[in-house]
């Protein structure tokens, strides 16, 4: 149907890109983007978000190379992602928190944790959105940087500055990191903050808490959470 139309606007291009991304076909999405650019169609912020997601899908299928910094980098996908970022900057489409978060995640999928952190630190003083924090936490956890994910969480709680809303996604990431690199005491601390934030009725969080407590043999704490469901 898309090919049958002779003239496409940016909306139709973006919809088709989103379909490929939804189907997990990153390579096809990026080829479509290349064709779109070849037809002198300027992307918008939404278009570029889908291309960053497509790049992440491509990275998931690429074999990583270990760099001098011991990062496991998907070199080809990273190069594509960097080229997409140049496009985004040229079009002024790299400023919104949701877009920045997708760039951070894209870097993480490519194994470049340092690039992801650099992107985060560049924009976080301007945008203290939870979505940016969760994006970097996801990068840390997916790349095995559990200690950094927990340190980041603790630093936010202990520091001053602009108040930041911690949501269910935040705590799911933190508990996942806690399970792999934490303690029963830290689980209790996170649990206390969840209760204080009024999120203790969330079934996903309760399930994750039970798993976290169980991983440290804290059966009494796990039972308390289970009984409260």
Steps between C-alpha positions, in 0.01 A plus 500: 500500500784739591684435172178545301483869585711726283528781752577455868505760772704480819205349687471200265879445506503512879204262533672247276821534700307438821346184353842357416628584848192345663566182300864497610627561147766758572690455176191556286412808704846649444489422127164675482649800680787506250250494214302780663810718527582416137164644403592824680245455775603667825448284811331635809567414864258207497659355185845513656383335822393199296834493317687495834278213610568323169872543556460338841322204339786468252752502785320214676586275202860615460797327661688726739870583493689566824662843491804627691264627770357146534164607363327246277417727209285426195720702266287505184180590686683766700626665182145505362369644826762775498406590142133518602592728788673735255175510298304573817730783601493656154118502513489622860331175603722403793362718779185338638541264800325209325734527200809533721388194698473299179851611397633394842330159464630467142856553621439240770370246248820561302704430813641850529420574863740796512323668205164435665621654826652798317170567321314474830735735687487756219123531522403399854575839661248650256246216503461327838231271361453150639509364146868600466591341832323178408669495160848510655402245766386267224833547320693423818298188580497358145877539481573352843571830680279415798721677754480826301121468474468471877752777569305727267177423686657565841662823382164634380334418832776652712565809287321831489391697199185460296259234639470201268196279474593132531246277328431127473749456217773664710449256786477197271846586361640570848368172642640309203843652565459441873434129440831465317710745698345604828394375842188422700550830685499692173185314396337609824607860435355492148186334635459783754526762223245310290256503794571868567424578138167316514609238246479196728169392343667455160495127418810513279701670773373258764601203285845650440541569872416139587759382247761747633446399863502133401835535323654601836315236702282761671195275509324691779518827302389321184202351686400842633487636147310193376242530780442865415404426138 
